[in-house]
């Protein structure tokens, strides 16, 4: 039953992504610390939306990158920017190179996002015949995304080996 729910939440499509330069607030996390600390990071970042130098749109990104091989990873809550020139030091940034992705749309509350990730990694990926690439994975929140109302579109972009 759980797998069916996950599958309904996360129907995939495939996309060739383009170069993105993402800047925002970030930190290092583990699976254990992520559940409580990443929502706090977003709370800290929300007032910066629209004020990040070079910001291109209101679309926001949650980027998982730089894994340490021991379960730790960097997460950046951010926006796409056009250049690094005027970026204050308080912001972390990451370049996302063009990549082939499986894209999943998450439906429902952010509280169920961990279950969608669990479905993608533990059910879909092993059964798909694909392999995850060593590249940043990210969440893309539409410009009208409202976590309190569960409106807007939240996509998970999983990099795949071509």
MARBA-3410 file (N, C-alpha, C, O; in Angstrom, 1 decimal):
162
0.8,-1.2,0.0,0.0,0.0,0.0,0.9,1.3,0.0,0.6,2.2,-0.7 ~ 1.9,1.3,0.8,2.8,2.5,0.9,3.4,2.7,-0.5,3.5,3.9,-0.9 ~ 3.9,1.7,-1.2,4.5,1.9,-2.5,3.5,2.5,-3.5,3.9,3.4,-4.3 ~ 2.3,2.1,-3.4,1.3,2.6,-4.3,1.1,4.1,-4.1,1.1,4.9,-5.0 ~ 1.0,4.5,-2.8,0.9,5.9,-2.4,2.1,6.7,-2.9,2.0,7.8,-3.5
3.3,6.1,-2.7,4.5,6.8,-3.2,4.5,6.9,-4.7,4.9,8.0,-5.2 ~ 4.1,5.9,-5.4,4.0,6.0,-6.9,3.0,7.0,-7.3,3.3,7.7,-8.3 ~ 1.9,7.2,-6.7,1.0,8.2,-7.1,1.5,9.6,-6.8,1.3,10.5,-7.6 ~ 2.3,9.7,-5.7,2.9,11.0,-5.4,4.0,11.3,-6.4,4.3,12.5,-6.7 ~ 4.7,10.3,-7.0,5.9,10.6,-7.7,6.0,9.9,-9.0,6.8,9.0,-9.2
5.1,10.3,-10.0,5.3,9.8,-11.3,6.4,10.6,-12.0,6.5,11.8,-11.9 ~ 7.3,9.9,-12.7,8.5,10.5,-13.2,8.3,10.9,-14.7,7.6,10.3,-15.5 ~ 9.2,11.8,-15.1,9.4,12.1,-16.5,10.9,12.3,-16.6,11.6,12.4,-15.6 ~ 11.5,12.4,-17.8,12.9,12.5,-18.0,13.2,13.8,-18.7,12.5,14.2,-19.6 ~ 14.2,14.5,-18.2,14.6,15.9,-18.7,16.1,16.0,-18.9,16.8,15.4,-18.1
16.5,16.8,-19.9,17.9,17.2,-19.9,17.9,18.6,-19.3,17.4,19.5,-19.8 ~ 18.6,18.6,-18.1,18.7,19.9,-17.4,19.7,20.8,-18.0,20.5,20.4,-18.8 ~ 19.6,22.1,-17.7,20.6,23.0,-18.2,21.4,23.6,-17.0,21.1,23.3,-15.8 ~ 22.4,24.4,-17.3,23.3,24.9,-16.3,22.5,25.8,-15.4,21.7,26.7,-15.8 ~ 22.7,25.7,-14.0,22.0,26.5,-13.0,23.1,27.0,-12.1,24.0,26.3,-11.7
23.0,28.3,-11.7,23.9,28.8,-10.6,22.9,29.2,-9.5,22.1,30.1,-9.6 ~ 23.0,28.4,-8.4,22.1,28.6,-7.3,22.8,29.2,-6.1,23.9,28.7,-5.7 ~ 22.2,30.2,-5.4,22.8,30.8,-4.3,21.7,30.9,-3.2,20.6,31.2,-3.5 ~ 22.2,30.7,-2.0,21.2,30.9,-0.8,21.9,30.6,0.5,23.2,30.7,0.6 ~ 21.2,30.1,1.4,21.7,29.7,2.7,21.9,28.2,2.8,21.1,27.5,2.2
22.9,27.8,3.4,23.2,26.4,3.4,23.9,25.9,4.7,24.3,26.7,5.5 ~ 24.1,24.6,4.7,24.8,23.9,5.8,25.0,22.5,5.5,24.5,22.0,4.5 ~ 25.8,21.8,6.4,26.0,20.4,6.2,25.0,19.6,7.2,24.7,20.1,8.3 ~ 24.5,18.5,6.6,23.5,17.8,7.3,23.7,16.3,7.2,24.6,15.8,6.4 ~ 23.1,15.5,8.0,23.0,14.0,7.9,21.5,13.7,7.8,20.7,14.6,7.9
21.2,12.5,7.5,19.8,12.1,7.4,19.1,12.4,8.7,17.9,12.8,8.7 ~ 19.8,12.2,9.8,19.2,12.4,11.2,18.9,13.9,11.4,17.9,14.3,11.9 ~ 19.9,14.8,11.0,19.7,16.2,11.3,18.8,16.9,10.3,18.3,18.0,10.6 ~ 18.7,16.4,9.1,18.0,17.0,8.0,16.6,17.3,8.3,16.0,18.4,8.0 ~ 15.9,16.3,8.9,14.4,16.4,9.1,14.0,17.7,9.9,13.0,18.3,9.5
14.8,18.1,10.9,14.5,19.2,11.7,15.2,20.5,11.2,14.7,21.6,11.2 ~ 16.5,20.3,10.8,17.3,21.5,10.5,17.0,22.1,9.1,17.1,23.3,8.9 ~ 16.7,21.3,8.1,16.4,21.9,6.8,15.2,22.8,6.8,15.2,23.8,6.2 ~ 14.1,22.4,7.4,13.0,23.3,7.5,13.4,24.7,8.2,12.9,25.7,7.8 ~ 14.2,24.6,9.2,14.7,25.8,9.9,15.5,26.7,8.9,15.4,27.9,8.9
16.3,26.0,8.1,17.1,26.7,7.1,16.2,27.5,6.1,16.5,28.6,5.7 ~ 15.1,26.8,5.7,14.2,27.5,4.8,13.5,28.7,5.5,13.4,29.7,4.8 ~ 13.2,28.5,6.7,12.6,29.7,7.5,13.6,30.9,7.5,13.2,32.0,7.3 ~ 14.9,30.6,7.6,15.9,31.6,7.6,16.0,32.2,6.2,16.3,33.4,6.1 ~ 15.9,31.4,5.2,16.1,31.9,3.8,14.9,32.7,3.2,15.1,33.6,2.4
13.7,32.3,3.6,12.5,32.9,2.9,12.6,34.5,2.9,12.3,35.0,1.9 ~ 13.0,35.2,4.0,13.1,36.6,3.9,14.1,37.1,2.9,14.0,38.3,2.5 ~ 15.0,36.3,2.4,16.0,36.7,1.4,15.5,36.6,0.0,16.1,37.2,-0.9 ~ 14.4,35.9,-0.2,13.9,35.7,-1.6,13.5,37.0,-2.2,12.7,37.8,-1.6 ~ 14.0,37.3,-3.4,13.8,38.6,-4.0,14.8,39.6,-3.7,14.9,40.7,-4.3
15.8,39.3,-2.8,16.8,40.2,-2.4,18.2,39.7,-2.6,19.2,40.4,-2.4 ~ 18.3,38.5,-3.2,19.6,37.9,-3.5,20.2,38.6,-4.8,19.5,38.6,-5.8 ~ 21.4,39.2,-4.7,21.9,39.9,-5.9,21.9,39.0,-7.1,22.4,37.8,-7.1 ~ 21.4,39.5,-8.3,21.4,38.7,-9.5,20.3,37.6,-9.6,20.3,36.8,-10.5 ~ 19.4,37.6,-8.6,18.3,36.7,-8.6,17.5,36.7,-9.9,17.1,37.8,-10.4
17.2,35.6,-10.6,16.6,35.5,-11.9,15.1,35.4,-11.8,14.4,35.9,-12.7 ~ 14.5,34.7,-10.8,13.1,34.6,-10.7,12.7,34.2,-9.2,13.5,34.2,-8.3 ~ 11.4,34.0,-9.0,10.9,33.6,-7.7,10.9,32.1,-7.4,10.6,31.7,-6.3 ~ 11.4,31.4,-8.4,11.5,29.9,-8.3,12.6,29.6,-7.3,13.6,30.3,-7.3 ~ 12.3,28.7,-6.3,13.4,28.4,-5.3,13.8,26.9,-5.5,13.1,26.1,-6.1
15.0,26.7,-5.0,15.6,25.4,-5.1,16.2,24.9,-3.8,16.7,25.7,-3.0 ~ 16.1,23.6,-3.5,16.7,23.0,-2.4,17.7,22.0,-3.0,17.3,21.0,-3.5 ~ 19.0,22.3,-2.9,20.0,21.5,-3.6,20.8,20.7,-2.6,21.4,21.2,-1.6 ~ 20.9,19.3,-2.8,21.7,18.4,-2.1,23.0,18.2,-2.9,22.9,17.8,-4.0 ~ 24.1,18.4,-2.3,25.4,18.3,-3.0,26.5,18.0,-2.0,26.3,18.0,-0.8
27.7,17.8,-2.6,28.9,17.6,-1.8,28.8,16.5,-0.7,29.1,16.8,0.4 ~ 28.4,15.3,-1.1,28.3,14.2,0.0,29.7,13.9,0.5,30.7,14.0,-0.3 ~ 29.8,13.5,1.7,31.1,13.2,2.3,31.4,11.7,2.3,32.4,11.3,2.8 ~ 30.5,10.9,1.8,30.7,9.4,1.8,30.4,8.7,3.1,30.4,7.5,3.2 ~ 30.0,9.5,4.1,29.6,9.0,5.4,28.2,9.3,5.8,27.8,9.2,7.0
27.4,9.7,4.8,26.0,10.0,5.1,25.8,11.5,5.2,24.6,12.0,5.3 ~ 26.8,12.3,5.3,26.7,13.8,5.4,26.6,14.4,4.0,27.1,13.9,3.0 ~ 25.9,15.5,3.9,25.8,16.3,2.6,25.6,17.7,2.9,25.2,18.1,4.0 ~ 25.8,18.5,1.9,25.5,20.0,1.9,24.1,20.2,1.3,23.7,19.5,0.4 ~ 23.3,21.1,1.9,22.0,21.5,1.4,22.0,23.0,1.3,22.3,23.7,2.3
21.6,23.5,0.2,21.4,24.9,0.0,20.0,25.2,-0.4,19.4,24.7,-1.3 ~ 19.3,26.1,0.4,18.0,26.6,0.1,18.3,27.9,-0.6,18.9,28.8,-0.1 ~ 17.9,28.0,-1.9,18.3,29.1,-2.7,17.5,29.4,-3.9,16.4,28.9,-4.1 ~ 18.0,30.3,-4.7,17.4,30.8,-5.9,18.4,30.8,-7.0,19.6,30.8,-6.8 ~ 18.0,30.8,-8.3,18.9,30.9,-9.4,19.4,32.3,-9.5,18.6,33.3,-9.5
20.7,32.5,-9.7,21.3,33.8,-9.9,22.0,33.9,-11.3,22.3,32.8,-11.9 ~ 22.2,35.1,-11.8,22.8,35.2,-13.1,24.4,35.3,-13.0,25.1,35.0,-14.0 ~ 24.9,35.8,-11.8,26.3,35.9,-11.7,26.7,35.9,-10.2,25.9,36.2,-9.4 ~ 28.0,35.7,-10.0,28.5,35.6,-8.6,29.1,37.0,-8.2,29.4,37.2,-7.0 ~ 29.3,37.9,-9.1,30.0,39.1,-8.8,29.7,39.9,-7.5,30.5,40.2,-6.8
28.4,40.1,-7.3,28.0,40.9,-6.2,27.4,40.1,-5.0,26.7,40.6,-4.1 ~ 27.7,38.8,-5.0,27.1,37.9,-4.0,27.8,38.1,-2.6,29.0,37.9,-2.5 ~ 27.1,38.5,-1.6,27.7,38.6,-0.3,28.2,37.3,0.3,27.6,36.2,-0.1 ~ 29.1,37.3,1.2,29.7,36.1,1.7,28.8,35.2,2.5,29.0,34.0,2.6 ~ 27.7,35.8,3.0,26.8,35.0,3.8,26.1,33.9,3.0,25.5,33.0,3.5
26.1,34.1,1.6,25.4,33.1,0.8,26.4,32.0,0.3,27.5,32.3,0.0 ~ 25.9,30.8,0.3,26.6,29.7,-0.3,26.1,29.6,-1.7,25.0,30.0,-2.0 ~ 26.9,29.0,-2.6,26.4,28.8,-4.0,27.0,27.5,-4.5,27.9,27.0,-4.0 ~ 26.3,27.1,-5.6,26.7,25.8,-6.2,26.3,25.9,-7.7,25.3,26.5,-8.1 ~ 27.2,25.4,-8.6,27.0,25.3,-10.0,26.4,23.9,-10.3,26.9,22.9,-9.8
25.3,23.9,-11.0,24.7,22.6,-11.4,24.9,22.5,-12.9,24.4,23.3,-13.7 ~ 25.7,21.6,-13.3,26.1,21.4,-14.7,24.9,20.7,-15.5,24.1,20.0,-14.9 ~ 24.8,20.9,-16.8,23.8,20.2,-17.6,23.9,18.7,-17.3,25.0,18.1,-17.3 ~ 22.7,18.0,-17.2,22.7,16.7,-16.7,21.4,16.0,-17.1,20.4,16.8,-17.4 ~ 21.3,14.7,-17.2,20.1,14.0,-17.5,19.4,13.7,-16.2,20.1,13.2,-15.3
18.1,13.9,-16.1,17.4,13.7,-14.8,16.1,12.9,-15.0,15.5,12.9,-16.0 ~ 15.8,12.2,-13.9,14.4,11.8,-13.7,13.8,12.8,-12.8,14.3,13.2,-11.8 ~ 12.6,13.3,-13.2,11.9,14.4,-12.5,10.6,13.8,-11.9,9.8,13.3,-12.7 ~ 10.4,14.0,-10.6,9.3,13.6,-9.9,8.5,14.7,-9.4,9.1,15.6,-8.8 ~ 7.2,14.7,-9.5,6.4,15.8,-8.9,5.8,15.3,-7.6,5.2,14.2,-7.5
6.1,16.0,-6.5,5.6,15.6,-5.2,4.3,16.3,-5.0,4.1,17.5,-5.2 ~ 3.3,15.5,-4.6,2.0,16.1,-4.3,1.7,15.9,-2.8,2.1,14.9,-2.2 ~ 1.1,16.9,-2.2,0.8,16.9,-0.8,1.7,17.7,0.0,2.5,18.5,-0.5 ~ 1.6,17.6,1.3,2.3,18.4,2.3,3.8,18.1,2.3,4.2,17.0,1.9 ~ 4.6,19.1,2.7,6.0,18.9,2.9,6.3,17.8,3.9,7.4,17.3,3.9
5.4,17.6,4.8,5.6,16.6,5.8,5.8,15.2,5.2,6.5,14.3,5.8 ~ 5.2,15.0,4.0,5.3,13.7,3.4,6.5,13.6,2.4,6.7,12.6,1.7 ~ 7.3,14.7,2.3,8.4,14.7,1.3,9.4,13.6,1.6,9.9,13.0,0.7 ~ 9.7,13.3,2.9,10.7,12.2,3.1,10.2,10.9,2.6,11.0,10.1,2.1 ~ 8.9,10.6,2.6,8.3,9.4,2.0,8.5,9.3,0.5,8.8,8.3,-0.1
8.4,10.5,-0.1,8.5,10.6,-1.6,10.0,10.3,-1.9,10.3,9.5,-2.8 ~ 10.9,10.9,-1.2,12.4,10.6,-1.4,12.6,9.1,-1.2,13.4,8.5,-1.9 ~ 12.1,8.5,-0.1,12.2,7.1,0.2,11.7,6.2,-1.0,12.4,5.3,-1.4 ~ 10.6,6.6,-1.5,10.0,5.8,-2.6,11.0,5.9,-3.8,11.3,4.9,-4.5 ~ 11.5,7.1,-4.1,12.4,7.3,-5.3,13.6,6.5,-5.1,14.0,5.8,-6.1
14.3,6.6,-4.0,15.6,5.9,-3.8,15.5,4.4,-3.5,16.3,3.7,-4.0 ~ 14.4,4.0,-2.8,14.4,2.6,-2.4,13.5,1.7,-3.3,13.6,0.5,-3.3 ~ 12.5,2.3,-4.0,11.6,1.6,-4.9,11.9,1.9,-6.3,12.2,1.0,-7.1 ~ 11.7,3.1,-6.7,11.8,3.5,-8.1,13.1,3.2,-8.7,13.3,2.5,-9.7 ~ 14.2,3.8,-8.1,15.5,3.7,-8.7,16.0,2.3,-8.8,16.5,1.9,-9.9
15.9,1.4,-7.8,16.3,0.0,-8.0,15.6,-0.8,-9.1,16.1,-1.6,-9.7 ~ 14.3,-0.4,-9.3,13.5,-1.1,-10.3,13.5,-0.4,-11.7,13.0,-1.0,-12.7 ~ 14.2,0.7,-11.8,14.1,1.5,-13.0,15.1,1.1,-14.1,14.9,1.4,-15.3 ~ 16.2,0.4,-13.7,17.3,0.1,-14.6,18.2,1.3,-14.8,19.1,1.2,-15.6 ~ 18.0,2.4,-14.0,18.9,3.6,-14.1,19.8,3.6,-12.9,19.6,2.9,-11.9
20.9,4.4,-13.0,21.8,4.6,-11.9,21.8,6.1,-11.6,21.8,6.9,-12.5 ~ 21.9,6.4,-10.3,22.0,7.8,-9.9,23.4,8.3,-10.3,24.4,7.6,-10.1 ~ 23.5,9.5,-10.8,24.8,10.1,-11.2,25.4,10.8,-10.0,24.6,11.2,-9.1 ~ 26.7,11.0,-9.9,27.4,11.7,-8.9,27.3,13.2,-9.2,28.2,13.8,-9.7 ~ 26.1,13.8,-9.0,25.9,15.2,-9.3,24.8,15.7,-8.3,24.1,14.9,-7.7
24.7,17.0,-8.2,23.6,17.6,-7.3,22.2,17.1,-7.6,21.9,17.0,-8.8 ~ 21.5,16.7,-6.6,20.1,16.4,-6.7,19.3,17.6,-6.2,19.8,18.3,-5.2 ~ 18.2,18.0,-6.7,17.6,19.2,-6.2,16.0,19.1,-6.2,15.4,18.4,-7.0 ~ 15.5,19.9,-5.3,14.0,20.2,-5.3,13.8,21.5,-6.0,14.6,22.4,-5.8 ~ 12.8,21.6,-6.8,12.5,22.9,-7.5,11.0,23.2,-7.1,10.1,22.5,-7.4
10.9,24.4,-6.5,9.6,24.9,-6.0,9.2,26.0,-6.9,9.9,27.0,-7.1 ~ 8.0,25.8,-7.5,7.4,26.8,-8.4,7.3,28.2,-7.8,7.3,28.3,-6.5 ~ 7.3,29.3,-8.6,7.2,30.6,-8.0,5.9,30.8,-7.2,5.9,31.8,-6.4 ~ 4.9,30.0,-7.4,3.6,30.2,-6.7,3.5,29.1,-5.5,2.4,29.0,-5.0 ~ 4.6,28.5,-5.2,4.6,27.4,-4.2,4.3,28.0,-2.8,4.9,29.0,-2.4
3.3,27.4,-2.1,2.9,27.9,-0.8,2.9,26.7,0.1,1.9,25.9,0.0 ~ 3.9,26.5,1.0,3.9,25.3,1.8,2.8,25.2,2.8,2.4,24.1,3.2 ~ 2.2,26.3,3.2,1.1,26.3,4.2,-0.2,25.8,3.5,-1.0,25.1,4.2 ~ -0.4,26.2,2.2,-1.6,25.8,1.5,-1.4,24.5,0.7,-2.4,24.0,0.1 ~ -0.1,24.0,0.6,0.2,22.9,-0.3,-0.2,23.2,-1.8,-0.7,22.3,-2.5
0.0,24.5,-2.2,-0.3,24.8,-3.6,1.0,25.1,-4.3,2.1,25.3,-3.7 ~ 0.9,25.1,-5.6,2.1,25.2,-6.4,2.7,23.9,-6.7,2.2,22.8,-6.4 ~ 3.9,23.8,-7.4,4.5,22.6,-7.9,5.8,22.4,-7.2,6.7,23.3,-7.2 ~ 6.0,21.2,-6.7,7.3,20.8,-6.1,7.8,19.6,-6.9,7.2,18.6,-7.0 ~ 9.0,19.8,-7.5,9.6,18.7,-8.3,10.9,18.3,-7.7,11.6,19.1,-7.1
11.2,17.0,-7.8,12.5,16.5,-7.3,13.2,16.0,-8.6,12.7,15.2,-9.4 ~ 14.4,16.6,-8.8,15.2,16.3,-10.0,16.4,15.4,-9.5,17.3,15.9,-8.8 ~ 16.3,14.1,-9.9,17.3,13.1,-9.6,18.3,13.0,-10.8,17.8,12.5,-11.8 ~ 19.6,13.3,-10.6,20.5,13.1,-11.7,20.8,11.6,-12.0,21.0,10.8,-11.1 ~ 20.8,11.3,-13.3,21.0,9.9,-13.7,22.2,9.8,-14.6,22.6,10.7,-15.3
22.9,8.6,-14.5,23.9,8.3,-15.5,23.3,8.1,-16.9,22.3,7.4,-17.0 ~ 23.9,8.7,-17.9,23.3,8.6,-19.2,23.6,7.2,-19.8,23.2,7.0,-20.9
END
